[in-house]
Amino acid sequence: MGGLSAQSASAQATMFLSAGAGIPVSDYADYASVGWMAQGGVAFPVGSPGLAVGVGGLYGSNGHDIDGDRTDLLGAAAFVQYTIGDPASTSGYVFGGPGYVKHSFMSDTFPDASASGLAASGGAGVNIPMGGLTGYVEGMYLTGFGDIDGTDIVVASVGISFVLNP
C-alpha cells in the first residue's frame, strides 16, 4: 500500500501518499467506469530488513453510465509489506492485508445506497529514491466480501513516501 523511504531501514515510521486510476473489474465493471483513488498511511519496519507492517486509508470515486450516478469507496486496511533489494536504490516490493470498505452508491435518479464489508488487498510496486523522499509506482487489487462482494477494483497509482521525524 505504499513505498517505504530508503531511510526507513533505521526503524522509523514512514508516511506514504498516492493517487491514481481506479479501474473496476468483475461485477463492479458492469456498471462503474474508470475513476480515481487516493491512498495514505503509515508503515513501521519490523523484524528482518525489508519487512514492514502498516495501516492505510483509501478514498476513491467511479462514475457510472448514467449521468449523476457514482460509487464512492472509503476504506481502511492493515498490511504487511516486503521490500526486495536495497531500499537505498530502486527496489521492488509486495504487500497484502485485510481491510474494511464502505461502498456508497449516489444517484440523481435512484435512491442512494451504501454497504460495508470486509475486504482484502494485495499488490506490488517499485520504489525510486529521490533525495529525502522516495517516489513509487504501484499496482493494487482490492476485493470486497459479504455485502460488498463483487466490489473489485485495480488501482494503478504513483506516490511519495517519507520518514516521519528523520
C-alpha positions as CSV (number, residue, x, y, z in Angstrom):
1,M,0.0,0.0,0.0
2,G,2.9,2.4,-0.2
3,G,6.6,2.6,-0.9
4,L,8.9,2.8,2.0
5,S,11.5,5.5,2.1
6,A,15.1,4.5,1.8
7,Q,15.7,5.8,5.3
8,S,13.1,3.5,6.8
9,A,15.7,0.9,7.5
10,S,16.6,2.9,10.6
11,A,13.3,1.6,12.2
12,Q,11.4,4.9,11.9
13,A,7.8,5.2,10.8
14,T,7.3,6.1,7.1
15,M,4.3,8.0,5.8
16,F,3.0,7.5,2.3
17,L,0.6,9.3,0.0
18,S,-0.5,8.3,-3.5
19,A,-3.2,8.9,-6.2
20,G,-4.1,7.1,-9.4
21,A,-6.7,5.4,-11.5
22,G,-9.3,3.1,-10.0
23,I,-10.2,0.5,-12.7
24,P,-13.4,-1.5,-11.9
25,V,-13.2,-5.3,-12.6
26,S,-15.5,-8.2,-12.1
27,D,-19.2,-7.4,-11.3
28,Y,-18.2,-3.8,-10.4
29,A,-17.1,-3.2,-14.0
30,D,-20.7,-3.9,-15.2
31,Y,-21.8,-0.5,-14.1
32,A,-18.9,1.6,-12.9
33,S,-16.3,3.3,-15.1
34,V,-12.7,4.1,-14.5
35,G,-12.3,6.7,-11.7
36,W,-9.7,7.8,-9.3
37,M,-8.3,6.6,-6.0
38,A,-6.2,8.3,-3.3
39,Q,-4.4,6.5,-0.5
40,G,-2.3,7.4,2.5
41,G,-1.0,5.7,5.6
42,V,2.0,4.9,7.8
43,A,4.3,1.9,7.9
44,F,6.7,0.6,10.5
45,P,9.8,-1.6,9.9
46,V,9.7,-4.8,11.9
47,G,11.9,-7.9,12.1
48,S,14.2,-8.7,9.2
49,P,15.4,-6.0,6.8
50,G,12.7,-5.1,4.2
51,L,9.8,-6.2,6.3
52,A,7.2,-3.7,7.5
53,V,3.6,-3.5,8.8
54,G,1.3,-0.6,8.5
55,V,-2.2,0.9,8.3
56,G,-3.6,2.9,5.5
57,G,-6.8,4.5,4.2
58,L,-8.3,4.9,0.8
59,Y,-10.9,7.1,-0.9
60,G,-12.0,7.0,-4.5
61,S,-14.9,7.5,-6.9
62,N,-16.1,5.8,-10.0
63,G,-18.7,7.3,-12.3
64,H,-21.5,5.2,-14.0
65,D,-23.1,5.0,-17.4
66,I,-26.0,7.2,-16.2
67,D,-25.1,10.9,-15.6
68,G,-25.3,11.8,-12.0
69,D,-24.6,8.3,-10.7
70,R,-21.4,7.3,-9.0
71,T,-19.9,5.0,-6.4
72,D,-17.5,6.2,-3.7
73,L,-15.3,3.8,-1.9
74,L,-13.9,4.6,1.5
75,G,-11.8,2.2,3.4
76,A,-9.0,1.3,5.8
77,A,-6.6,-1.6,5.8
78,A,-3.8,-3.2,7.7
79,F,-0.9,-4.6,5.6
80,V,2.4,-6.4,5.6
81,Q,5.0,-5.3,3.1
82,Y,8.3,-6.8,2.0
83,T,10.9,-4.8,0.0
84,I,13.1,-6.8,-2.3
85,G,16.6,-5.5,-2.7
86,D,18.4,-2.4,-1.2
87,P,15.9,0.3,-0.2
88,A,18.6,2.9,-0.8
89,S,18.4,2.2,-4.6
90,T,15.5,1.4,-6.9
91,S,13.8,-1.7,-5.5
92,G,10.6,-3.7,-5.7
93,Y,8.1,-4.6,-3.0
94,V,5.0,-6.7,-2.5
95,F,2.2,-6.2,0.0
96,G,-1.1,-7.6,1.2
97,G,-3.6,-7.5,4.0
98,P,-7.2,-7.3,5.3
99,G,-9.4,-4.2,5.4
100,Y,-12.9,-2.8,5.6
101,V,-14.6,-0.8,2.8
102,K,-17.8,1.3,2.6
103,H,-19.3,1.1,-0.9
104,S,-21.6,4.2,-1.3
105,F,-23.9,4.5,-4.4
106,M,-25.1,8.0,-5.1
107,S,-27.6,8.9,-7.8
108,D,-29.7,11.8,-9.1
109,T,-32.4,9.4,-10.3
110,F,-32.3,6.4,-7.9
111,P,-32.3,6.1,-4.1
112,D,-28.8,6.3,-2.6
113,A,-27.5,3.0,-1.1
114,S,-24.5,2.0,0.9
115,A,-23.0,-1.3,2.0
116,S,-19.9,-2.1,4.0
117,G,-17.8,-5.2,4.5
118,L,-14.5,-6.9,4.9
119,A,-12.0,-6.6,2.1
120,A,-8.6,-7.8,1.1
121,S,-5.9,-6.1,-1.0
122,G,-2.6,-7.1,-2.5
123,G,-0.1,-5.7,-4.9
124,A,3.4,-4.8,-5.9
125,G,5.4,-1.7,-6.7
126,V,8.7,-0.1,-7.3
127,N,10.5,2.4,-5.0
128,I,12.6,5.2,-6.6
129,P,14.7,7.1,-4.1
130,M,14.7,10.9,-4.7
131,G,16.9,12.5,-2.1
132,G,14.9,12.8,1.2
133,L,11.8,11.4,-0.4
134,T,11.0,8.1,-2.2
135,G,8.8,8.1,-5.2
136,Y,6.9,4.9,-6.1
137,V,4.6,3.4,-8.7
138,E,2.2,0.7,-7.6
139,G,-0.5,-1.7,-8.7
140,M,-3.1,-3.0,-6.2
141,Y,-6.1,-5.3,-6.4
142,L,-8.9,-4.7,-3.9
143,T,-11.8,-7.1,-3.4
144,G,-14.8,-7.0,-1.1
145,F,-16.6,-9.7,0.8
146,G,-20.1,-10.2,2.2
147,D,-22.3,-7.2,1.5
148,I,-19.7,-5.7,-0.9
149,D,-18.9,-8.9,-2.7
150,G,-18.3,-8.1,-6.3
151,T,-16.7,-4.7,-5.5
152,D,-13.3,-5.5,-7.2
153,I,-11.0,-2.7,-8.4
154,V,-7.5,-2.5,-9.7
155,V,-5.6,0.7,-8.7
156,A,-2.6,2.0,-10.6
157,S,-1.0,4.8,-8.7
158,V,2.0,7.0,-8.2
159,G,3.1,8.3,-4.8
160,I,5.7,9.6,-2.4
161,S,6.9,8.3,1.0
162,F,9.0,10.0,3.6
163,V,10.3,9.2,7.1
164,L,8.5,10.8,10.0
165,N,10.9,12.7,12.3
166,P,14.1,11.7,10.4
